[in-house]
Amino acid sequence: MPPSLSVLIINSDANSRLALQDLLTNVPNLTVEAEATNLESGCQLAQQLRPAIIIFDLSQPPDAGFAAIGRLIAASPHSAVFVTADDQRAETILKAVRAGAQEFLTRPVDSRELLTAVSRIARQRLLASADAAVNGKVITLFGCKGGRGTTLIAVNLAMALAQSSGAPVVAVDLDLQSGDLSLLLNLTPTYTIHDVVSNLDRIDPLYLKSHLCEHPSGLSLLAAPQRIEDGDPIKPLLIGQLLSFLKASFAYVVVDTAPTYDDRTLAALDAADEILLIASPDFSSLYHTQRCLDLFDRLTYNPGKIKILLNRCPAPIERSAEMAQEVLKHQIFWKFAENTAVTASMIAGEPLVRSGKPSALAAPFIKLADRLQNKSGPDAKPAQSSRGLFGLFRTKPSQTM
């Protein structure tokens, strides 16, 4: 049964509040619990009532409204904030999403769009409540420039997490024009991220599972679009919603991104619990990595969620890491040695981390996966068996490839 949803409307215009009430009157399992005419009273009501949904009218100029979204989320962290506004510019939508809005509705609010948005939140809460043991983590990998091995690290890390944790793991190919995770896994997907995002209002556990591609190791893949133009309709707001759905069903969501600072990549970085920033110990890579770190600082990312992975380190590897750390003024979280054998893995479409085939090349990824799970630290905990919805995505028994 769908969960019951309560709504708080914050809007200074009485006619707009009345119009929203009328649109929501006949929505099953939904109650407009309260209204507020200004932000101050809205924040007080949000803190007191903890509504499932807050519908907030973006003020003019919008910058004050963006800050208000953060205040509402601080007052009621588990509420989904819907923003209504006249401004349809991509920049405004992205800023609202970055501030924490889960839905952006253009005034006058269309009844179908509003009902679809409410349905998405209801499904998301249903997925999350189906198994309280699932508390997924989004790990987004980003390389400031192409050719740094980001995709290879993403696919092997995802497989290592699946093996090491024994929990369901999905790899998401968010390089929408040039993604090739399916090639590295030697898979031919029937459905892609385009199909899933186009049907977010229909998502349930079975639908989601049916649109993923399964690797023999048990790793799930949400592939990049097969046609280049199919990436265009995938907007930043939809990416945030998609990753929220996946977090409700997978212990780890490993996202491979394009080496560009476009809106979709920023949405994946915003949604990440941890960002793995891929760099190489050469002058050009370190220069662009420093610029990226400066951007992350301006975006006010928590420094604790940014981890630098240094790839293709020539011997002596420790000296390469020390040099990079000195240049970046940032701790190097992990380092990979330069190894020409990696090329063979890419050509064969066979990951370095293979179930039942331990190798020296796979070992660094397994150790990295363990560290990301805190297995190597004092707070390490054994993997717990999955139940309920979690079990639907349970990793398959290891198979020899």
VOGU-3710 file (C-alpha; in Angstrom, 3 decimals, decimal comma):
1> mppslsvlii> 0,000/0,000/0,000  1,408/3,452/-0,909  2,535/5,487/2,098  0,362/8,368/3,307  1,848/11,746/2,357  1,388/15,076/4,110  1,925/18,401/2,321  2,933/21,865/3,481  2,285/24,732/1,016  4,380/27,907/1,353
11> nsdansrlal> 3,167/30,692/-0,930  2,362/34,342/-0,284  -0,389/34,408/-2,924  -3,788/33,185/-1,678  -5,027/32,280/-5,172  -1,937/30,148/-5,825  -2,373/28,320/-2,530  -6,008/27,645/-3,327  -5,125/26,398/-6,828  -2,569/23,946/-5,402
21> qdlltnvpnl> -5,097/22,714/-2,850  -7,612/22,077/-5,605  -5,049/20,113/-7,636  -4,180/17,949/-4,632  -7,711/17,390/-3,305  -8,361/14,123/-5,114  -4,892/12,590/-4,783  -5,162/9,295/-2,858  -3,210/8,984/0,400  -2,301/12,672/0,419
31> tveaeatnle> -3,339/15,435/2,826  -2,592/19,153/2,695  -1,689/19,502/6,354  -0,868/23,200/6,553  -0,237/26,446/4,671  2,158/29,314/5,259  2,324/32,761/3,691  6,031/33,385/4,341  9,280/31,549/4,862  9,582/32,127/8,609
41> sgcqlaqqlr> 6,235/30,570/9,453  6,884/27,911/6,794  10,126/26,844/8,482  8,389/26,675/11,859  5,611/24,510/10,450  8,114/22,301/8,604  10,054/21,684/11,810  6,881/21,000/13,756  4,978/18,845/11,241  7,815/17,159/9,275
51> paiiifdlsq> 5,656/16,900/6,133  6,498/14,450/3,370  6,328/17,241/0,773  6,905/20,999/0,985  5,662/23,006/-2,009  7,588/26,274/-1,955  7,086/29,226/-4,291  10,463/30,573/-5,429  10,730/34,253/-4,607  11,893/37,016/-6,938
61> ppdagfaaig> 14,805/37,552/-7,178  15,374/33,796/-6,946  18,689/33,863/-5,038  16,859/34,396/-1,753  14,612/31,479/-2,682  17,593/29,178/-3,230  18,840/29,945/0,281  15,315/29,364/1,596  15,318/25,818/0,197  18,322/25,044/2,376
71> rliaasphsa> 16,552/26,442/5,442  13,484/24,299/4,775  15,595/21,164/4,411  17,445/22,002/7,623  14,087/22,405/9,391  12,740/19,103/8,045  15,534/16,987/6,499  13,283/14,167/5,324  10,832/16,387/3,461  10,873/16,523/-0,340
81> vfvtaddqra> 10,908/20,146/-1,490  8,930/21,018/-4,634  9,725/24,431/-6,124  7,240/26,432/-8,196  8,507/29,304/-10,345  7,936/31,288/-13,532  11,575/31,020/-14,577  12,199/27,973/-16,786  15,874/28,619/-17,520  18,176/25,628/-17,090
91> etilkavrag> 20,414/27,711/-14,821  17,533/28,410/-12,429  16,450/24,771/-12,362  20,012/23,582/-11,707  20,466/26,069/-8,853  17,208/24,922/-7,294  18,317/21,287/-7,568  21,728/22,087/-6,107  19,985/23,846/-3,222  18,108/20,614/-2,498
101> aqefltrpvd> 14,830/20,770/-4,446  13,596/17,383/-5,670  11,024/18,724/-8,128  10,763/21,924/-10,179  7,292/22,919/-11,380  6,642/25,821/-13,749  3,777/28,188/-12,944  0,923/27,858/-13,582  1,384/24,363/-12,187  0,119/21,641/-14,520
111> srelltavsr> -1,997/19,050/-12,705  -0,390/16,098/-14,497  3,135/17,296/-13,715  2,245/17,798/-10,065  0,604/14,383/-9,738  3,560/12,738/-11,478  5,960/14,442/-9,074  3,913/13,332/-6,064  3,822/9,798/-7,456  7,611/9,761/-7,766
121> iarqrllasa> 8,028/10,760/-4,133  5,509/8,139/-3,029  7,375/5,431/-4,962  10,714/6,601/-3,633  9,441/6,402/-0,048  7,909/3,017/-0,703  11,243/1,712/-1,974  13,088/3,199/0,977  10,670/1,840/3,564  10,464/-1,654/2,038
131> daavngkvit> 13,744/-2,567/3,692  15,079/-0,332/6,434  18,442/-2,119/6,228  19,187/-0,518/2,852  21,086/2,725/3,203  22,839/2,989/-0,119  25,870/5,090/-0,891  26,461/6,962/-4,154  30,114/6,960/-5,224  30,700/9,277/-8,196
141> lfgckggrgt> 33,945/9,066/-10,157  35,140/12,114/-12,085  38,246/12,781/-14,160  39,025/16,399/-15,007  40,360/15,308/-18,396  39,752/12,260/-20,539  42,267/9,439/-20,797  42,984/9,179/-17,075  41,423/5,734/-16,635  38,252/6,862/-14,847
151> tliavnlama> 35,973/4,332/-16,553  38,362/1,435/-15,969  38,576/2,316/-12,284  34,772/2,672/-12,056  33,998/-0,763/-13,488  36,626/-2,569/-11,433  35,709/-0,733/-8,239  32,039/-1,616/-8,736  32,893/-5,268/-9,225  35,251/-5,253/-6,235
161> laqssgapvv> 32,536/-3,738/-4,029  30,081/-6,413/-5,175  32,548/-9,178/-4,344  33,827/-7,693/-1,113  30,519/-6,575/0,408  28,290/-9,415/-0,804  25,624/-6,707/-1,233  23,877/-5,483/-4,393  25,933/-2,987/-6,410  24,977/-1,106/-9,565
171> avdldlqsgd> 27,286/0,718/-11,955  25,702/3,715/-13,699  27,151/4,943/-17,000  26,540/8,683/-16,966  28,862/9,429/-19,866  25,746/9,869/-21,965  27,421/10,422/-25,338  30,539/8,261/-25,047  29,882/5,766/-22,261  31,412/2,323/-22,648
181> lslllnltpt> 30,917/0,497/-19,347  28,939/-2,132/-21,265  31,935/-2,696/-23,554  34,326/-3,152/-20,637  31,903/-5,659/-19,126  31,295/-7,369/-22,480  27,536/-6,877/-22,114  24,813/-6,017/-24,614  22,107/-4,118/-22,711  18,483/-4,281/-23,819
191> ytihdvvsnl> 17,585/-1,129/-21,902  19,584/1,962/-20,980  19,449/4,928/-18,650  17,323/6,680/-21,288  14,553/4,083/-20,872  14,596/4,275/-17,068  14,645/8,084/-16,829  11,823/8,294/-19,376  9,670/6,204/-17,036  10,619/7,436/-13,571
201> dridplylks> 6,946/7,791/-12,674  6,526/4,017/-13,212  9,496/2,830/-11,184  9,056/0,011/-8,718  11,563/-2,687/-7,689  10,602/-5,136/-10,432  10,551/-2,472/-13,140  13,966/-1,222/-12,066  15,497/-4,680/-11,990  14,068/-5,567/-15,402
211> hlcehpsgls> 15,785/-2,545/-16,964  19,252/-3,305/-15,607  21,828/-5,476/-17,314  23,233/-8,258/-15,140  26,871/-9,308/-15,285  27,666/-12,971/-14,431  29,497/-11,745/-11,335  26,255/-10,320/-9,925  27,087/-6,680/-10,672  24,186/-4,713/-12,167
221> llaapqried> 24,669/-2,139/-14,917  22,575/0,830/-15,963  24,056/1,454/-19,387  24,556/4,680/-21,312  22,122/5,425/-24,161  22,700/3,490/-27,361  22,002/6,540/-29,518  23,924/9,757/-28,936  20,810/11,948/-29,094  19,044/9,878/-26,409
231> gdpikpllig> 21,160/11,583/-23,773  19,626/15,013/-24,452  16,318/14,505/-22,538  18,157/13,347/-19,397  18,082/16,524/-17,321  19,955/17,211/-14,045  16,783/17,020/-11,937  16,032/13,550/-13,314  19,552/12,352/-12,521  19,161/13,303/-8,865
241> qllsflkasf> 15,824/11,484/-8,700  17,239/8,406/-10,416  20,160/8,146/-8,002  17,748/8,470/-5,065  15,736/5,529/-6,398  18,879/3,443/-6,875  20,129/4,237/-3,351  16,925/2,742/-1,987  17,697/-0,625/-3,602  21,479/-0,913/-3,812
251> ayvvvdtapt> 24,148/-0,799/-1,139  26,513/0,954/-3,563  25,755/3,049/-6,636  28,971/3,604/-8,601  28,598/6,432/-11,135  30,991/6,923/-14,045  30,808/10,456/-15,458  31,981/12,286/-18,564  35,122/14,455/-18,181  33,092/17,644/-18,607
261> yddrtlaald> 31,584/20,182/-16,225  28,094/20,001/-17,678  24,833/20,138/-15,727  24,396/16,342/-15,693  27,877/15,736/-14,280  27,375/18,399/-11,613  24,070/16,773/-10,647  25,856/13,437/-10,129  28,589/15,149/-8,099  25,978/16,957/-5,998
271> aadeillias> 24,178/13,674/-5,286  27,360/11,803/-4,372  28,080/10,640/-0,848  31,700/10,299/-1,942  33,509/11,802/-4,940  36,508/9,921/-6,298  38,536/12,472/-8,242  40,835/10,694/-10,703  44,195/12,281/-11,506  47,590/11,301/-12,897
281> pdfsslyhtq> 50,983/12,490/-11,595  51,756/14,646/-14,632  51,800/18,432/-14,831  48,692/18,798/-17,011  46,548/16,449/-14,929  47,576/18,001/-11,620  46,911/21,506/-12,979  43,370/20,582/-14,011  42,800/18,649/-10,784  43,721/21,730/-8,762
291> rcldlfdrlt> 41,258/23,809/-10,786  38,613/21,159/-10,098  39,316/21,257/-6,356  38,954/25,049/-6,465  35,542/24,606/-8,125  34,469/22,065/-5,502  35,434/24,589/-2,843  33,270/27,272/-4,492  30,420/24,768/-4,705  30,839/24,303/-0,935
301> ynpgkikill> 31,281/20,543/-1,152  32,205/18,912/2,120  35,981/18,311/1,815  35,499/14,985/3,585  33,568/13,511/0,660  36,307/14,309/-1,898  38,931/11,603/-2,317  41,769/11,843/-4,830  42,777/8,664/-6,644  46,130/8,903/-8,370
311> nrcpapiers> 46,335/6,644/-11,419  49,246/5,477/-13,582  51,949/6,298/-11,062  55,451/5,489/-12,337  57,944/3,908/-9,987  58,732/4,742/-7,311  55,000/5,048/-6,660  55,373/6,685/-3,247  57,446/9,489/-4,728  54,753/10,157/-7,348
321> aemaqevlkh> 52,121/10,369/-4,611  54,252/12,699/-2,479  54,822/15,013/-5,429  51,119/15,107/-6,308  50,139/15,731/-2,701  52,613/18,586/-2,462  51,242/20,225/-5,624  47,550/19,744/-4,787  47,827/20,476/-1,057  45,338/17,655/-0,648
331> qifwkfaent> 45,785/14,144/0,727  46,030/11,335/-1,837  43,440/8,749/-0,816  44,596/5,953/-3,140  47,199/5,315/-5,805  47,495/2,880/-8,707  50,797/1,933/-10,281  51,335/2,275/-14,013  50,771/-1,120/-15,675  50,632/-1,892/-19,383
341> avtasmiage> 48,681/-5,121/-18,747  45,576/-3,020/-18,175  45,253/-2,477/-21,932  44,587/-6,171/-22,477  41,648/-6,003/-20,071  40,093/-3,168/-22,057  40,535/-4,958/-25,377  39,037/-8,207/-24,084  36,067/-6,553/-22,377  36,968/-8,430/-19,209
351> plvrsgkpsa> 37,423/-6,551/-15,907  40,617/-6,910/-13,935  38,474/-7,909/-10,939  37,001/-11,265/-11,936  35,024/-13,602/-9,776  37,034/-16,704/-8,934  40,190/-15,402/-10,657  42,334/-13,495/-8,141  45,212/-11,548/-9,659  47,825/-9,009/-8,706
361> laapfiklad> 46,079/-6,446/-10,909  42,778/-6,951/-9,102  44,222/-6,681/-5,598  44,411/-2,840/-5,468  40,732/-2,563/-6,373  39,710/-5,076/-3,711  41,742/-3,160/-1,127  40,228/0,139/-2,289  36,731/-1,360/-1,979  37,552/-2,546/1,539
371> rlqnksgpda> 38,793/0,895/2,516  35,657/2,585/1,173  33,652/0,166/3,336  35,888/0,976/6,346  36,846/-2,687/6,561  40,459/-1,768/7,135  39,650/0,684/9,931  38,710/0,263/13,586  35,009/0,767/12,839  34,835/-2,054/10,321
381> kpaqssrglf> 31,685/-4,137/10,462  30,929/-7,479/8,842  28,565/-7,446/5,870  24,979/-8,139/6,878  22,690/-10,447/5,000  20,002/-8,754/2,950  16,260/-8,991/3,501  13,068/-7,876/1,833  13,553/-5,521/-1,110  17,309/-5,693/-0,560
391> glfrtkpsqt> 17,125/-9,407/-1,357  15,606/-8,678/-4,751  18,966/-7,254/-5,795  21,098/-9,775/-3,888  24,415/-10,527/-5,508  24,449/-13,829/-7,338  26,839/-16,588/-6,290  30,295/-16,100/-7,726  30,802/-17,616/-11,148  33,974/-18,281/-13,046
401> m> 34,089/-16,139/-16,170
//
